[in-house]
Amino acid sequence: MNKTKNIHNKNKNKLFVASIAIVVALALIASPLVTIDDALATHKKGNKANQSIEQSQSSNQNGLCVSGASTFFSCNNASFQHQFNSGNNALAQSGQGGNSAEQSISQSQSSEQNSQVVSGGDTIGSGNNVNVQSQTNSGSNAAAQS
């Protein structure tokens, strides 16, 4: 009876190993087919796009005047900044999956000015901070998704 039981267990083990071998072989054969199908089906996937036009300007100015006499037109800070953007952001996406689009046109300007005047006399026209900034954007953002 022990011989019959051992033979039966050996047959179960062989059947189990053979089953695993068949599953692995099928997986190895089928995996390239699945990959090809996925690659051909990319038109069904969604699209993602990020576009931006960015402009930035910064001005840091410091002035320090120390005089024992008059200071005339000294330690002045002047900053003139202008940004002009006539560019366009245009985006078109097509796909049967979800489409995602992020578009931006951003402009930023900053100016830090510091002026200190110490004078023993007149300080005519001294220690002035002048900052002129302008931004013009004639561009447009357009997105089309289907």
C-alpha positions in Angstrom: 0.0 0.0 0.0 2.9 2.4 0.7 4.3 1.7 -2.8 0.9 2.6 -4.3 0.7 5.7 -2.3 4.3 6.8 -3.2 3.6 6.2 -6.9 0.4 8.1 -6.7 2.2 11.1 -4.9 5.0 11.0 -7.6 2.3 11.2 -10.3 0.6 14.1 -8.6 4.0 15.9 -8.3 4.8 15.3 -12.0 1.3 16.5 -13.0 1.7 19.6 -10.9 5.2 20.4 -12.4 3.8 19.8 -15.9 0.9 22.1 -15.3 3.2 24.9 -14.1 5.4 24.4 -17.2 2.4 24.7 -19.5 1.2 27.9 -17.8 4.7 29.4 -18.0 5.1 28.4 -21.7 1.7 30.0 -22.5 2.6 33.2 -20.7 5.9 33.4 -22.6 4.1 32.9 -25.9 1.2 35.2 -25.2 3.1 38.1 -23.7 4.5 39.5 -27.0 1.0 39.3 -28.5 -0.4 41.3 -25.6 2.3 43.9 -25.9 1.8 44.3 -29.7 -1.9 44.7 -29.1 -1.3 47.4 -26.5 1.1 49.2 -28.8 -1.4 49.2 -31.6 -4.1 50.4 -29.3 -2.4 53.6 -28.2 -4.9 55.7 -30.1 -7.4 54.8 -27.4 -5.3 56.2 -24.7 -5.5 59.7 -23.3 -3.1 62.6 -24.0 -1.4 64.9 -21.6 0.1 68.3 -22.6 1.7 71.1 -20.7 2.5 74.4 -22.4 3.6 77.7 -21.0 5.1 81.0 -21.9 6.7 82.7 -19.0 8.5 86.0 -18.6 10.1 87.3 -15.4 12.0 90.4 -14.5 13.6 91.6 -11.3 15.4 94.7 -10.2 17.3 95.2 -6.9 18.8 98.6 -6.3 20.5 100.1 -3.2 21.9 103.6 -2.8 23.7 105.1 0.2 25.1 108.6 0.2 26.9 110.3 3.1 28.0 113.8 2.6 29.3 116.6 4.8 28.0 119.2 2.4 25.0 119.4 0.1 24.0 116.4 -2.1 22.5 117.3 -5.4 20.8 114.6 -7.5 22.6 111.7 -5.7 21.6 108.2 -4.6 18.7 107.9 -7.0 17.3 104.5 -8.1 15.5 104.2 -11.5 14.0 101.0 -12.8 12.2 100.7 -16.1 10.8 97.3 -17.0 8.6 96.3 -19.9 7.4 92.9 -21.1 5.7 92.3 -24.4 4.3 89.0 -25.4 2.7 88.4 -28.7 3.1 84.6 -28.7 0.2 82.1 -28.8 -0.4 78.9 -27.0 -2.3 76.5 -29.3 -3.0 72.9 -28.4 -5.0 70.2 -30.1 -5.5 66.7 -28.8 -7.4 63.7 -30.1 -8.0 60.4 -28.4 -10.7 58.2 -27.0 -9.2 58.2 -23.5 -9.1 61.2 -21.2 -7.2 64.2 -22.4 -5.4 66.6 -20.0 -4.1 70.0 -21.0 -2.4 72.7 -18.9 -1.6 76.0 -20.6 -0.4 79.2 -19.1 1.0 82.6 -20.1 2.5 84.3 -17.1 4.4 87.5 -16.6 5.9 88.7 -13.4 8.0 91.7 -12.4 9.5 92.8 -9.1 11.5 95.7 -8.0 13.2 96.4 -4.7 14.7 99.8 -4.1 16.4 101.3 -1.1 18.0 104.7 -0.9 19.5 106.4 2.1 20.9 109.9 2.2 22.8 111.5 5.0 23.9 115.1 4.3 25.2 118.1 6.1 23.5 120.4 3.6 20.7 120.3 1.1 19.5 117.0 -0.5 17.9 118.4 -3.6 16.9 115.6 -6.0 18.5 112.9 -4.0 17.4 109.6 -2.5 14.6 109.1 -5.0 13.3 105.7 -6.1 11.6 105.6 -9.5 10.0 102.3 -10.8 8.1 102.1 -14.1 6.8 98.6 -15.1 4.4 97.6 -17.9 3.2 94.3 -19.2 1.5 93.7 -22.6 0.2 90.4 -23.7 -1.5 90.1 -27.1 -1.1 86.3 -27.3 -3.8 83.9 -26.8 -4.4 80.4 -25.3 -6.4 78.0 -27.4 -7.1 74.3 -26.7 -9.1 71.8 -28.6 -9.8 68.3 -27.4 -11.8 65.5 -28.9 
